[in-house]
């Protein structure tokens, strides 16, 4: 990826505070994309919140970047979905992929399904396939838009709307414009605005449903009575809190 260079705009506590005071996500997106241009990007795996951010950014009528981490193990429906998203919004979604030599070396050493062995090996797999590929992308960003929300888990209930993270000794403003949105508000917006939805996430008449979609095998449907993160790395449910199951992408990088 070519590193994008623009005059540096200070990322400081004043900017972070100002963003937190903005109530409307569209206002946040408009201001920061207008100010930072292609040094800002929506990074999404195509979940509901990320799609709302794309829709709102498109309505702003400003150029905007959208990126996704392609772990090389996504569902076929997810790959097809991103093709439809590009056509719908007339955008090019940047597909960030892991180093294939590192993936091959990991599988040769630990096996293709190493994530079943332990939480440590699951996190190692996520690190190789998702976290490490994110780092070169962050080299090109001053603003990272994410679709995290407080109602997604107890672990995320204190999620800030904006926070400063440090990457390679450089400050980046990570922004969660929909941090305070509820699930019902998300679905209401999607239905009223005909926002595209990954078919795996669409509600259906069956008891089991996908609450979120990540890598194939590592993501499963959940029952209505289960925690929302129960479908991620399901085999860990008996020994770890569903609430704290994370791939590591949203920890300080």
Secondary structure, 3 states (H helix, E strand, C coil): CCCCCCCCCCCCHHHHHHHHHCCCHHHHHHHHHHHHHHHEEEECCCCHHHHHHHHHHHHCCCCCEEEEEECCCECHHHHHHHHHHHHHHCCCEEEEECCHHHHHHHHHHHCCCHHHCCHHHHHHHHHHHHHHHHHHHHCCCCEEECCCCHHHCHHHCCCCCEEEEEECCEEEEEECCCCCCCHHHHHHHHHHHCCCCCHHHCCCCCCCECCCCCECCCECCECCCCCCCCCECHHHCCCCCHHHCCCCCCCCC
